[in-house]
Amino acid sequence: MLSGIFRLRPIFLATAAVTVLWISSAPVNAQQTGLDLDGHAVNPLAEHPNKALVLIFLRRDCPVSGRYAPVIQQISKHYADSANFILVDPNKSDSAQDLRSYLADYSYHLPALRDPDHALARLSHVQITPEVAVFDRNRQLVYDGRIDNWYVDLTRARPAPTTHELEDALRAVSAGKSITPAEVRGVGCYISDLE
């Protein structure tokens, strides 16, 4: 590979219809990389610099993560013009096939990365799944935490959320405004072995 030249390769997500995503193989900072489903290092912060980036941290074994699948898909469709959305699995024991099965089970059509070394989780300041990290066009972390306040705790959910932190952050980024608060912890499953 020539230094400084982008080489493109396809990533295939196993869903009812095959979804193809092209991700560049530019030189990457190991502290900002996850693994695609073929085991290649990918730096999501190097992608599409003209848009905001949302990393969505999920665990297959976290029931709250599963319940948020329709919400995540709705938000990602609504804000597709202004932000890129990437699912991130921080569970060290999940294989690429485990993640492919999870994506198919929830009919996800979003790109996904594995984060077994927690490089992206540390970069994003997340602690729980599901939580998100929003990076602006300059790749500055501007929000990390919950998607909304739907869950009061692991056993209780509101009929509907009354706050929408992820959508508020995306609107603020689009308008060039600061986000307050910039961090709100979520309710869900802790990311184990996170240093």
C-alpha positions as CSV (number, residue, x, y, z in Angstrom):
1,M,0.0,0.0,0.0
2,L,1.3,3.4,-0.9
3,S,1.7,5.8,2.1
4,G,-0.9,8.5,2.1
5,I,-3.1,6.9,-0.6
6,F,-6.5,5.6,0.5
7,R,-7.2,2.0,-0.5
8,L,-10.9,1.1,-0.3
9,R,-12.3,-2.3,0.7
10,P,-15.8,-3.5,1.2
11,I,-17.3,-4.5,4.5
12,F,-20.3,-6.8,4.3
13,L,-22.9,-6.9,7.1
14,A,-25.0,-10.0,7.3
15,T,-28.6,-8.9,7.0
16,A,-31.5,-10.1,4.8
17,A,-30.1,-7.9,2.0
18,V,-26.3,-7.5,1.9
19,T,-25.2,-4.0,2.8
20,V,-21.9,-2.7,1.5
21,L,-19.9,0.0,3.2
22,W,-16.6,1.4,1.9
23,I,-14.1,2.3,4.5
24,S,-10.7,3.7,3.8
25,S,-7.5,2.0,5.0
26,A,-5.6,5.2,5.7
27,P,-2.8,5.0,8.3
28,V,-4.6,4.9,11.6
29,N,-3.8,5.8,15.2
30,A,-4.2,2.5,17.1
31,Q,-5.8,4.4,20.0
32,Q,-8.7,5.3,17.7
33,T,-9.3,2.0,15.9
34,G,-11.8,-0.7,16.1
35,L,-12.0,-3.9,14.0
36,D,-14.3,-4.3,11.1
37,L,-16.1,-7.7,10.6
38,D,-13.2,-9.0,8.6
39,G,-10.7,-8.2,11.4
40,H,-9.1,-5.1,9.8
41,A,-8.3,-2.0,11.9
42,V,-10.6,0.9,11.1
43,N,-10.4,4.4,12.4
44,P,-14.0,5.8,12.3
45,L,-12.8,9.3,13.1
46,A,-11.0,9.4,9.7
47,E,-14.2,8.8,7.8
48,H,-16.4,11.5,6.2
49,P,-15.0,14.6,7.9
50,N,-17.8,16.7,6.5
51,K,-20.3,15.1,8.8
52,A,-20.6,14.5,12.5
53,L,-19.9,11.0,13.8
54,V,-22.0,9.0,16.3
55,L,-20.5,5.9,17.8
56,I,-23.2,3.8,19.4
57,F,-22.0,1.3,21.9
58,L,-24.1,-1.9,22.3
59,R,-23.7,-5.3,23.8
60,R,-25.4,-8.4,22.4
61,D,-26.1,-9.6,26.0
62,C,-27.6,-6.4,27.2
63,P,-31.4,-6.3,27.0
64,V,-31.5,-2.5,27.1
65,S,-29.2,-2.4,24.0
66,G,-31.7,-4.6,22.2
67,R,-34.7,-2.5,23.2
68,Y,-33.0,0.6,21.7
69,A,-32.6,-0.9,18.2
70,P,-35.7,0.7,16.7
71,V,-34.8,4.1,18.3
72,I,-31.3,4.0,17.0
73,Q,-32.4,3.1,13.6
74,Q,-35.0,5.9,13.5
75,I,-32.5,8.5,14.7
76,S,-29.8,7.3,12.3
77,K,-32.3,7.6,9.3
78,H,-33.5,11.0,10.4
79,Y,-30.0,12.5,10.8
80,A,-28.3,10.6,7.9
81,D,-27.6,13.8,6.0
82,S,-25.6,15.4,8.8
83,A,-24.1,12.5,10.7
84,N,-22.6,9.1,10.2
85,F,-23.6,6.3,12.7
86,I,-21.5,3.3,13.5
87,L,-22.4,0.6,16.0
88,V,-19.6,-0.5,18.3
89,D,-19.5,-3.8,20.2
90,P,-17.0,-3.5,23.2
91,N,-17.5,-7.0,24.4
92,K,-14.1,-8.8,24.2
93,S,-15.6,-12.2,23.9
94,D,-17.9,-11.4,20.9
95,S,-16.7,-12.7,17.6
96,A,-17.4,-11.1,14.2
97,Q,-19.9,-13.8,13.6
98,D,-21.7,-13.0,16.9
99,L,-21.9,-9.4,15.8
100,R,-23.2,-10.4,12.3
101,S,-25.9,-12.5,14.0
102,Y,-26.9,-9.6,16.3
103,L,-27.1,-7.2,13.3
104,A,-29.3,-9.6,11.5
105,D,-31.5,-10.3,14.5
106,Y,-32.3,-6.5,14.9
107,S,-32.3,-5.8,11.1
108,Y,-29.6,-3.2,11.5
109,H,-28.3,-1.7,8.3
110,L,-25.6,0.4,10.0
111,P,-21.9,-0.3,9.8
112,A,-20.5,-2.0,12.9
113,L,-17.1,-2.4,14.5
114,R,-15.8,-4.6,17.3
115,D,-13.8,-2.9,20.1
116,P,-12.2,-5.7,22.0
117,D,-9.3,-3.6,23.3
118,H,-11.7,-0.7,24.3
119,A,-9.8,1.8,22.3
120,L,-13.0,3.5,21.0
121,A,-14.8,3.2,24.4
122,R,-11.9,5.0,26.1
123,L,-11.7,7.6,23.4
124,S,-15.5,8.1,23.7
125,H,-15.7,8.2,27.5
126,V,-18.5,5.7,27.5
127,Q,-19.0,3.3,30.4
128,I,-22.4,1.6,29.7
129,T,-24.3,0.0,26.9
130,P,-26.2,1.5,25.3
131,E,-24.4,4.8,25.3
132,V,-23.3,7.1,22.4
133,A,-20.4,9.4,21.6
134,V,-20.9,12.3,19.3
135,F,-18.0,13.9,17.5
136,D,-18.3,17.1,15.5
137,R,-16.9,17.7,12.1
138,N,-13.5,18.5,13.6
139,R,-13.6,15.1,15.4
140,Q,-13.9,16.7,18.8
141,L,-15.9,14.7,21.3
142,V,-18.9,17.0,22.1
143,Y,-21.3,14.6,23.9
144,D,-21.1,11.2,25.5
145,G,-23.8,9.3,27.4
146,R,-27.3,8.1,27.1
147,I,-29.6,8.3,24.0
148,D,-32.5,9.6,26.1
149,N,-34.1,9.0,29.5
150,W,-36.4,6.2,28.6
151,Y,-35.0,3.9,31.2
152,V,-35.1,4.9,34.9
153,D,-33.1,1.8,35.9
154,L,-32.6,-1.7,34.5
155,T,-36.1,-2.9,35.6
156,R,-38.1,0.3,34.9
157,A,-38.8,2.3,31.8
158,R,-41.0,5.3,31.3
159,P,-43.9,5.0,28.8
160,A,-41.9,7.4,26.6
161,P,-38.7,9.4,27.1
162,T,-39.0,13.0,28.3
163,T,-35.5,14.0,27.3
164,H,-33.7,13.3,24.0
165,E,-30.0,13.9,24.6
166,L,-28.6,12.3,21.4
167,E,-31.0,14.2,19.2
168,D,-30.3,17.4,21.1
169,A,-26.6,16.9,20.6
170,L,-27.1,16.3,16.9
171,R,-29.2,19.4,16.5
172,A,-26.6,21.5,18.4
173,V,-23.7,20.1,16.3
174,S,-25.6,20.9,13.1
175,A,-26.2,24.5,14.3
176,G,-22.6,24.9,15.5
177,K,-23.8,25.3,19.1
178,S,-22.3,23.9,22.3
179,I,-24.0,21.0,24.0
180,T,-25.1,21.2,27.6
181,P,-24.8,18.9,29.4
182,A,-22.0,17.3,27.5
183,E,-22.1,14.1,29.4
184,V,-25.1,12.2,30.9
185,R,-24.6,8.6,32.0
186,G,-27.0,6.0,30.6
187,V,-28.8,3.0,32.1
188,G,-27.9,-0.4,30.9
189,C,-25.0,-2.8,31.2
190,Y,-21.5,-1.8,32.2
191,I,-18.7,-2.3,29.8
192,S,-16.6,-5.0,31.6
193,D,-12.8,-4.7,31.9
194,L,-12.9,-1.0,30.9
195,E,-9.8,0.7,32.2
